[in-house]
Amino acid sequence: MKRGLTEETILLISVVKWVFLATIVGIIVGLATTFFLKLLDWSSLFGKNHIYYFLLLPPALFLSAAAVKYLAPDAEGHGTEKVIEAIHKHFGKIKPAVVPVKLVATLITLAAGGSVGKEGPCAQIGGGLSSIFADLFKFGNRDRKKLVICGISAGFASVFGTPIAGAVFGVEVLFIGSILYDVLLPSFIAGIISYHISSSFGITYFHHHLNFIPVFSGTFFIKVTLAGIFFGLCSAMVIEMLKLGEKAALRLKISKPLKGAVGGLALIVLVFIFSQQYLGLGLDTIQASLQGAKIVWYAFILKMVFTSITLNFGGSGGIVTPIFFIGATAGSLFAVLLGLDPATFAAIGLVAVLAGTANTPIAASIMAVELFGPKVASYATIACVISYLMTGHRSVYPSQVLSVKKSPLLVVETGEEIENVKTRFHSLDKGPLGWLFVFIDRVDNKLKKYISFRKNRRSGRQGMHHGA
C-alpha cells in the first residue's frame, strides 16, 4: 500500500510538472509563431503588389545563404531536420542565434518567391526558444530534450491549425516506427495552447471539410489502395529530387551565397518557361486542387524541382507546405486518370505524401480528420499507411532514427540515422514468391556494379585529362 501511494505521488508530481512546463512552452511558441506569421503575411503583400517580384530571387537567396553561413549555420535547410538532429545528438541543445536568423532568412526567401514552407521555421523557432528556456532555468539534458520536442509540436500545431496532429507529429517524426509516449502529454498540451494563442491573435487556418465522399465499396477500396501506392512513389520522388538538388549544389565549387544567386537565376528561368504558381507557399494551387479545379498534370513534378533548387541553393524555409502542394496536385492527377473525384483525392494525396516523405502516418491520418473532416478518415488512413510503406527506408529528414524496418523481407540495420541505413533483400530459399525477391536482389546488385563501373571509368577519364 505504501509503495503504491509513493508511486502515485511521484507520478502526480511528474504530471503537474509537465502540464505547467508544457503550458509555458505553448504560450512562448504560440506568441513567437504569431509574430512570424504576421510578418510573413506582411511580406507576402510585396509579391501581390509587384508582378515581377521574383526577379529579386538571386539577391534574396544570396542574402539568405550569407546570413545562415556567417551568423547561424544550424539554421540551414528546412528547419525541422536540424531540430531532429539536435534532439538525437545534442539533447535538444540549440544555439540562440538560430531563432532570429531562421526567421529573417525565411522571410527573405518567401518574400522573393522561394518555394519553401512556413512550418519548418516555426518548428525550429519553437525548438530554439524551448532550448533557451531550458538553459535559462538550468534544466538537465533529459528535460531539455522533452521541452524541445514540445516546441516542435507547438510550432507545427500553431502554423497549420491542427493541434492534435501537431502534437503527434512532434513525437512521431523523431523515430521511424516508434513514438515517444513519455512526451505525449506535454506535446498535446503545448500544441493545444500554442494553437489557441495564435488563434486568439487573429491567425486564421484553412479547414476544408469535404462534401463528397463515395460510399464504401470493394472497388473504391482498391482504388484508394492504388492511390496509396502512387503517393508512396511520389514521396520517394520528392526525397530523391531533394538529394539530386543537393548533389548539384555540391558540384558547384563556389561559396554558398553565390550558389544562392545561381539558384535564384535558375528559378527565374523556370518561371518564364512555366509559371509563377510554383513559387512561394503555393496556397492558391493547393486550394484550387481541393476544390476540384483542373490542374496541369506535371504540377507536382515542377513543385519538386522549384523546392529542391530553393532549399539546396541558399533558400531557407520549411518543406511541409511544398509537400502539401505536391500531394494535392498529384492526387488531382490520379483522380483524373481513373475518373474519380479530384477534390477527394487531392485531400487524400495531401496527407498521404506527408506520411510518406516524413514517415509520420499517424500524424498525417489525424491531420486528415482535422483539415477535411471525419468522413475522409478511413480512406486517408489507408493511403497514408501504404504511402509510408512504399516510400521505403528514406526520408526528407535524414536525421530520423530507424526503429522498425518496413518489411521482414529486407535486411536493414535499425537504430541508425536513416541517411546511413543500407537496405538489401533476404536471400530466400522457400516461399511462393521467393524466386521473385532473389531475382530482384540480383538485378539490384548488377545495377549497383554497373553504376560503380561507370563512376570509376569516369573518374579514370578525368584523371587522364588532368594528367595531360
Buried (B, 14 or more C-beta within 10 A) or exposed (E): EEEEEEEEEEEEEEEEEBEEBBBBBBBBBBBBBBBBBBBBEEBBEBBEEEEEBBBBBBBBBBBBBBBBBEBBBBBBBBBBBBBBBBBBEBBBBBBEBBBBBBBBBBBBBBBBBBBBBBBBBBBBBBBBBBBBBBBEEEBEEEBBBBBBBBBBBBBBBBBBBBBBBBBBBBBBBBBBBBBBEEBBBBBBBBBBBBBBBBBEBEBEBEEBEBEEBEEEEEEBEEBBBBBBBBBBBBBBBBBEBBBBBBEBBEEBEEBBBBBBBBBBBBBBEBBEEBEBBBBBBBEEBBBBBBEBBEBBEEBBBBBBBBBBBBBBBBBBBBBBBBBBBBBBBBBBBBBBEEEBBBBBBBBBBBBBBBBBBBBBBBBBBBBBBBBBBEBBBBBBBBBBBBBBBBBBBBBBBBBBBBEEBBEEBBEBEBEEBBEEBEBEBBEBEEEEEBEEBBEEBEEEEEEEEEEEEEEEEEEEEEEEEEEE
